[in-house]
Amino acid sequence: GADAVALRAQLRVAVVDALQGATDLRAAGAVERQLAAISAQSEALVEAQRRASISGTWAEAAVGLCAGFALWAAALLSAASVAASGLAPAMVPALTLAALASFEAVAPLPAAMQRWGEVMAAARRLFDLADRTPAIVAGPEPSPVPQDGGLDFSTVRLRYGADAPLALDGLDLTIPSGRHVALLGPSGAGKSSVGRLLLRFFEYEGEIRLGGHDLRRYQPEDLRRLVGVAAQDAQLFNGTIRDNLLIAAPDADEGAMGRALEQAQLAAFVTELPAGLDTWIGEGGARLSAGQARRLVVARALLRAPLILVLDEPTENLDATTSRRLLASLAQATAGRTVILITHDPVAASEFADEIVRIEAGRRVA
C-alpha cells in the first residue's frame, strides 16, 4: 500500500544518489555503508510487498472459496428442486453456471483494494504538486519592448524562503546598456541571486528595471529570451554536444554552433573528437572534464545571443592560461552587449569588466 510506495521512492533516491556519487563514496571509503543502507531499504520494501502479497492472496482465496461454495450450493439446491417440484433438468447446469458467473464481478476487488493504497499515496503526491501556487504568476498584459540592455536595481531584497536569511539586502546597482560589469565577492554574498532574479525565478522586494521597464511587466517566457544565463549549476543533458547546444537555439546551424564553441575556447577540442558535434557526453556531461563542461555551458548561452548575458563563474576549473584566453574571447564576442560577470576572482574581474562592483552580504560595498 502506501508504505510500499514510500519505501520504493526512498530506494530509488538512494540508488540514484549512489550511482551519481560513486566517485565521492569511493574516495570517502563509504561505498560499503551506502550499499548496506540500500540493502536495508530493499529488504524493507520486500517485506512490505510480502505483507501486501499475503493479504492479497488470502483475499483472493476467500473469493475463490465463496465462489466454490456458491457453485455447489446452486447445484445441490437446483437438483433438489428438480426432484421435488419438477424443475426442468436443463436448469441445473444453467443455475450452477449463473451462480459461478455472479462472482466474476467481485473477483477483481481484492487486487483492486490492494492497489488502492498505492494509487492514493501516489495521487496525494501529485495533487500536492498540482495544487501549489506558482511563485511567479504572469500578468495579463503583453511584455513591453525594452529600450536598450540597461539594468537598474533599486533597494532589491530577496529571500529564498520565509524563514531564510536575506540573499540580497537592499542591493542598488545600475548597469548601462552595453557595459561589462563584474560582480566580485565571496561565496554566499548574493552574486548569483542577481541572475536568478533577472530570469524571474523568485519574487523580490524593491524594483528592477530592464530596458527602462519594470521587470515584473515582462512575461517570464519573453524575459528568458532577453536574458541568457550561463549558471554555475547549469545542467548538461545526456545527449550529444549538438543536442546540448540546440537546447538554447533549436534553429542554429553548424556555423553558429562552431562560432559559439570557438568563443568559448572549446572548438579545438570538439574538432579533435572523431564524432565532432555528435559526440555523446553522458549524463550531466560525465564524459567531459569540469572545465570543458563549464565552457560548453558558456557556448550554449552565447549561441542564444541574448540582449543581456550573465556569466556565473565561467573560468571555474580552468587553468590560468585557458582562463585568460576565454575571458579575452568573451570580451570580444560580447562587445556592445550588456554582460554581468559573476566571480570571486579579482584577476578575472579586472581582465574582463569595464566596471567592478563588490558584493558582500547581499549589498554593494565600496
C-alpha positions as CSV (number, residue, x, y, z in Angstrom):
1,G,0.0,0.0,0.0
2,A,1.2,3.5,0.9
3,D,4.1,2.1,2.9
4,A,5.4,0.3,-0.2
5,V,5.1,3.5,-2.3
6,A,7.1,5.5,0.2
7,L,9.8,2.7,0.6
8,R,10.0,2.3,-3.2
9,A,10.6,6.1,-3.6
10,Q,13.3,6.1,-0.9
11,L,15.0,3.1,-2.5
12,R,15.1,4.8,-5.9
13,V,16.5,8.0,-4.4
14,A,19.2,6.0,-2.6
15,V,20.2,4.1,-5.7
16,V,20.4,7.3,-7.8
17,D,22.5,9.0,-5.2
18,A,24.8,6.1,-5.0
19,L,25.3,6.0,-8.8
20,Q,25.8,9.7,-9.2
21,G,28.0,10.0,-6.2
22,A,30.0,6.8,-6.7
23,T,33.3,8.6,-7.1
24,D,32.9,10.6,-3.9
25,L,31.7,7.5,-2.0
26,R,34.7,5.5,-3.1
27,A,37.0,8.4,-2.2
28,A,35.5,8.6,1.3
29,G,35.5,4.9,1.8
30,A,31.7,4.9,2.2
31,V,30.7,2.5,-0.6
32,E,30.0,-0.4,1.8
33,R,28.0,1.8,4.1
34,Q,25.9,3.1,1.3
35,L,25.4,-0.4,-0.1
36,A,24.3,-1.6,3.3
37,A,21.8,1.2,3.6
38,I,20.4,0.4,0.1
39,S,20.2,-3.3,1.1
40,A,18.3,-2.4,4.2
41,Q,15.8,-0.3,2.3
42,S,15.5,-3.1,-0.3
43,E,14.7,-5.6,2.4
44,A,12.2,-3.3,4.0
45,L,10.5,-2.9,0.6
46,V,10.5,-6.7,0.0
47,E,8.9,-7.2,3.5
48,A,6.2,-4.6,2.7
49,Q,5.5,-6.2,-0.6
50,R,5.4,-9.7,1.1
51,R,2.8,-8.5,3.6
52,A,0.7,-7.0,0.8
53,S,1.0,-10.2,-1.2
54,I,-0.1,-12.3,1.7
55,S,-3.1,-10.1,2.3
56,G,-4.0,-10.2,-1.4
57,T,-3.6,-13.9,-1.6
58,W,-5.9,-14.5,1.4
59,A,-8.5,-12.2,-0.1
60,E,-8.4,-14.0,-3.5
61,A,-8.6,-17.3,-1.8
62,A,-11.6,-16.2,0.2
63,V,-13.3,-15.1,-3.0
64,G,-12.5,-18.4,-4.7
65,L,-13.8,-20.3,-1.7
66,C,-17.0,-18.4,-1.6
67,A,-17.4,-19.0,-5.4
68,G,-16.9,-22.7,-4.8
69,F,-19.5,-22.8,-2.1
70,A,-22.0,-20.9,-4.2
71,L,-21.4,-23.3,-7.1
72,W,-22.1,-26.4,-5.0
73,A,-25.0,-24.8,-3.2
74,A,-26.6,-23.9,-6.5
75,A,-26.0,-27.3,-7.9
76,L,-27.5,-29.1,-4.8
77,L,-30.5,-26.8,-4.4
78,S,-31.4,-26.9,-8.1
79,A,-31.1,-30.7,-8.2
80,A,-33.4,-30.9,-5.1
81,S,-35.9,-28.7,-6.9
82,V,-35.8,-31.0,-9.9
83,A,-36.7,-33.9,-7.7
84,A,-39.3,-32.1,-5.5
85,S,-41.1,-29.7,-7.8
86,G,-40.5,-30.8,-11.3
87,L,-37.9,-28.1,-12.3
88,A,-36.6,-28.8,-15.7
89,P,-33.3,-30.8,-15.5
90,A,-31.7,-28.5,-18.0
91,M,-31.9,-25.7,-15.4
92,V,-29.5,-27.4,-13.1
93,P,-26.3,-26.5,-15.1
94,A,-27.8,-23.2,-16.0
95,L,-28.4,-22.1,-12.4
96,T,-25.0,-23.5,-11.4
97,L,-23.1,-21.5,-14.0
98,A,-25.2,-18.4,-13.2
99,A,-24.0,-18.7,-9.6
100,L,-20.4,-19.0,-10.7
101,A,-20.7,-16.1,-13.2
102,S,-22.0,-13.8,-10.5
103,F,-18.6,-13.9,-8.8
104,E,-16.8,-12.5,-11.9
105,A,-17.9,-9.1,-10.9
106,V,-16.4,-9.3,-7.4
107,A,-13.3,-11.4,-8.2
108,P,-11.1,-8.4,-9.2
109,L,-12.0,-6.5,-6.0
110,P,-9.2,-7.9,-3.8
111,A,-6.5,-6.9,-6.3
112,A,-8.1,-3.5,-6.7
113,M,-8.2,-2.9,-3.0
114,Q,-4.6,-4.0,-2.7
115,R,-3.6,-1.3,-5.3
116,W,-5.9,1.3,-3.8
117,G,-3.5,2.4,-1.1
118,E,-0.6,2.7,-3.6
119,V,-2.7,4.7,-6.1
120,M,-3.9,7.1,-3.3
121,A,-0.4,7.6,-2.0
122,A,0.9,8.5,-5.4
123,A,-2.2,10.7,-6.1
124,R,-1.7,12.6,-2.9
125,R,1.9,13.5,-4.0
126,L,0.7,14.5,-7.5
127,F,-2.2,16.7,-6.2
128,D,0.1,18.3,-3.7
129,L,2.4,19.5,-6.5
130,A,-0.5,20.4,-8.8
131,D,-2.2,22.5,-6.1
132,R,0.8,24.6,-5.2
133,T,0.6,28.3,-6.2
134,P,3.4,29.2,-8.5
135,A,6.0,31.6,-7.1
136,I,5.7,33.8,-10.2
137,V,2.4,34.4,-11.8
138,A,2.4,36.2,-15.2
139,G,0.2,39.2,-15.6
140,P,-2.4,39.6,-18.4
141,E,-0.5,42.4,-20.2
142,P,2.0,41.6,-23.0
143,S,5.7,42.3,-22.4
144,P,7.0,45.8,-23.1
145,V,9.7,46.4,-25.7
146,P,13.0,47.1,-23.9
147,Q,14.6,50.5,-24.9
148,D,18.1,49.0,-24.5
149,G,20.0,46.5,-22.5
150,G,20.3,48.6,-19.4
151,L,19.6,47.4,-15.9
152,D,18.7,49.2,-12.7
153,F,18.4,47.5,-9.3
154,S,16.9,49.7,-6.6
155,T,16.8,48.5,-2.9
156,V,16.3,44.9,-4.0
157,R,15.8,42.3,-1.3
158,L,15.4,38.6,-1.8
159,R,14.8,35.6,0.4
160,Y,14.7,32.0,-0.8
161,G,12.2,31.1,1.9
162,A,10.0,32.7,4.5
163,D,12.5,31.9,7.3
164,A,15.6,32.1,5.2
165,P,18.2,34.9,5.6
166,L,18.3,37.7,3.1
167,A,20.3,36.7,0.0
168,L,20.1,40.3,-1.3
169,D,19.7,43.0,1.3
170,G,18.9,46.3,-0.3
171,L,21.0,46.0,-3.5
172,D,21.4,49.2,-5.5
173,L,23.1,48.7,-8.9
174,T,22.9,50.5,-12.2
175,I,24.4,48.9,-15.4
176,P,24.3,51.0,-18.5
177,S,23.4,49.2,-21.8
178,G,26.4,47.6,-23.5
179,R,28.6,47.7,-20.4
180,H,30.6,44.8,-19.0
181,V,30.2,44.7,-15.2
182,A,31.9,42.2,-12.8
183,L,30.2,41.3,-9.5
184,L,33.0,40.4,-7.2
185,G,32.6,38.9,-3.8
186,P,33.0,35.7,-1.7
187,S,30.7,32.7,-2.0
188,G,27.3,33.3,-0.5
189,A,27.5,37.1,-1.0
190,G,24.4,37.1,-3.2
191,K,26.1,37.4,-6.6
192,S,24.3,34.5,-8.3
193,S,21.0,35.8,-7.0
194,V,21.2,38.6,-9.5
195,G,21.0,36.2,-12.4
196,R,18.1,34.2,-10.9
197,L,16.1,37.4,-10.4
198,L,16.6,38.5,-13.9
199,L,15.1,35.2,-15.1
200,R,12.2,35.8,-12.6
201,F,12.7,32.5,-10.8
202,F,11.8,34.2,-7.5
203,E,9.8,37.1,-6.2
204,Y,11.6,40.0,-4.6
205,E,11.2,43.3,-2.9
206,G,12.3,46.6,-4.4
207,E,12.5,47.5,-8.1
208,I,14.4,46.1,-11.0
209,R,14.2,47.9,-14.4
210,L,15.3,46.2,-17.6
211,G,15.5,48.4,-20.7
212,G,13.6,51.2,-19.0
213,H,10.6,49.0,-17.8
214,D,9.8,47.3,-14.5
215,L,10.9,43.7,-14.6
216,R,7.6,42.5,-13.3
217,R,5.9,43.8,-16.5
218,Y,7.7,41.3,-18.7
219,Q,6.1,37.9,-19.3
220,P,8.6,35.3,-17.9
221,E,8.9,33.5,-21.2
222,D,9.8,36.8,-23.0
223,L,12.2,37.7,-20.3
224,R,14.1,34.5,-20.6
225,R,14.6,35.2,-24.3
226,L,16.1,38.6,-23.5
227,V,18.4,37.3,-20.7
228,G,20.8,34.5,-21.1
229,V,22.5,32.9,-18.0
230,A,25.4,30.6,-18.0
231,A,24.7,29.4,-14.5
232,Q,27.3,27.8,-12.2
233,D,25.0,24.8,-11.7
234,A,23.7,24.6,-15.2
235,Q,22.6,21.1,-16.4
236,L,24.1,19.3,-19.3
237,F,21.8,16.7,-20.7
238,N,22.5,13.1,-21.6
239,G,23.0,13.6,-25.3
240,T,25.5,14.9,-27.8
241,I,27.3,18.2,-27.9
242,R,25.0,19.2,-30.7
243,D,21.9,18.3,-28.7
244,N,23.0,20.4,-25.7
245,L,23.7,23.4,-27.9
246,L,20.4,23.2,-29.8
247,I,18.5,23.3,-26.5
248,A,19.4,27.0,-26.4
249,A,18.8,27.7,-30.1
250,P,16.9,25.0,-31.9
251,D,17.4,26.6,-35.3
252,A,21.1,27.2,-35.1
253,D,23.2,25.8,-37.9
254,E,26.7,24.3,-37.6
255,G,28.3,27.6,-38.4
256,A,26.7,29.3,-35.5
257,M,27.5,26.4,-33.2
258,G,31.1,26.4,-34.3
259,R,31.4,30.2,-33.6
260,A,29.9,29.7,-30.1
261,L,32.3,26.9,-29.4
262,E,35.2,29.0,-30.7
263,Q,34.2,31.9,-28.5
264,A,34.0,29.5,-25.5
265,Q,37.5,28.2,-26.4
266,L,36.1,24.7,-27.0
267,A,36.2,24.4,-30.8
268,A,39.7,22.8,-30.9
269,F,38.6,20.1,-28.5
270,V,35.4,19.3,-30.4
271,T,37.3,19.3,-33.8
272,E,39.6,16.6,-32.5
273,L,36.8,14.3,-31.5
274,P,36.0,11.5,-34.0
275,A,32.3,12.3,-33.9
276,G,32.7,16.1,-33.5
277,L,29.4,17.7,-32.5
278,D,27.7,14.3,-32.4
279,T,29.9,13.1,-29.6
280,W,27.9,11.7,-26.7
281,I,28.7,13.5,-23.4
282,G,26.9,11.3,-21.0
283,E,24.6,12.2,-18.1
284,G,25.4,15.6,-16.7
285,G,28.3,15.8,-19.1
286,A,30.1,12.9,-17.3
287,R,32.4,12.3,-20.3
288,L,33.7,15.9,-20.2
289,S,36.2,17.4,-17.8
290,A,34.8,20.0,-15.4
291,G,36.4,22.8,-17.4
292,Q,35.1,21.5,-20.7
293,A,31.6,21.2,-19.2
294,R,31.7,24.9,-18.0
295,R,32.8,26.1,-21.4
296,L,30.0,24.1,-23.1
297,V,27.5,25.9,-20.8
298,V,29.0,29.2,-21.8
299,A,28.9,28.3,-25.5
300,R,25.2,27.4,-25.1
301,A,24.5,30.8,-23.6
302,L,26.4,32.6,-26.3
303,L,24.5,30.7,-29.0
304,R,21.3,32.3,-27.9
305,A,22.7,35.8,-28.4
306,P,20.5,37.4,-25.7
307,L,20.2,41.1,-25.1
308,I,21.7,40.7,-21.6
309,L,24.2,37.9,-20.7
310,V,25.0,36.7,-17.2
311,L,28.2,34.6,-16.9
312,D,28.4,32.9,-13.5
313,E,32.0,31.8,-12.7
314,P,32.8,30.9,-16.4
315,T,36.5,30.3,-15.5
316,E,35.9,27.8,-12.8
317,N,38.0,24.7,-13.1
318,L,40.2,26.3,-15.8
319,D,43.9,26.9,-15.6
320,A,45.2,30.4,-15.7
321,T,46.2,30.4,-19.4
322,T,42.8,29.0,-20.6
323,S,41.0,31.4,-18.3
324,R,42.7,34.4,-19.8
325,R,42.0,33.2,-23.4
326,L,38.4,32.6,-22.5
327,L,37.9,36.0,-20.9
328,A,39.5,37.8,-23.9
329,S,37.4,35.8,-26.3
330,L,34.2,36.5,-24.3
331,A,35.0,40.2,-24.1
332,Q,35.4,40.4,-27.9
333,A,32.3,38.2,-28.6
334,T,30.1,40.3,-26.4
335,A,31.3,43.8,-27.3
336,G,28.4,46.2,-27.2
337,R,26.2,43.8,-25.2
338,T,25.3,44.1,-21.6
339,V,27.2,41.4,-19.7
340,I,27.4,40.6,-16.0
341,L,30.4,38.5,-14.9
342,I,29.9,36.8,-11.5
343,T,33.2,35.8,-10.0
344,H,35.2,35.6,-6.8
345,D,38.4,36.1,-8.7
346,P,39.7,39.7,-8.8
347,V,42.0,38.9,-11.7
348,A,39.2,37.6,-13.9
349,A,37.1,40.6,-13.0
350,S,39.8,43.1,-13.9
351,E,40.6,41.4,-17.2
352,F,37.1,41.3,-18.4
353,A,35.0,44.1,-17.0
354,D,34.6,47.8,-17.6
355,E,33.5,48.2,-14.0
356,I,33.9,46.0,-10.9
357,V,31.2,46.0,-8.2
358,R,31.9,44.3,-4.9
359,I,29.0,42.5,-3.3
360,E,29.1,41.4,0.3
361,A,26.1,40.1,2.4
362,G,23.7,40.9,-0.4
363,R,24.8,44.6,-0.6
364,R,27.0,46.7,-2.8
365,V,30.1,47.8,-0.8
366,A,32.8,50.3,-1.6
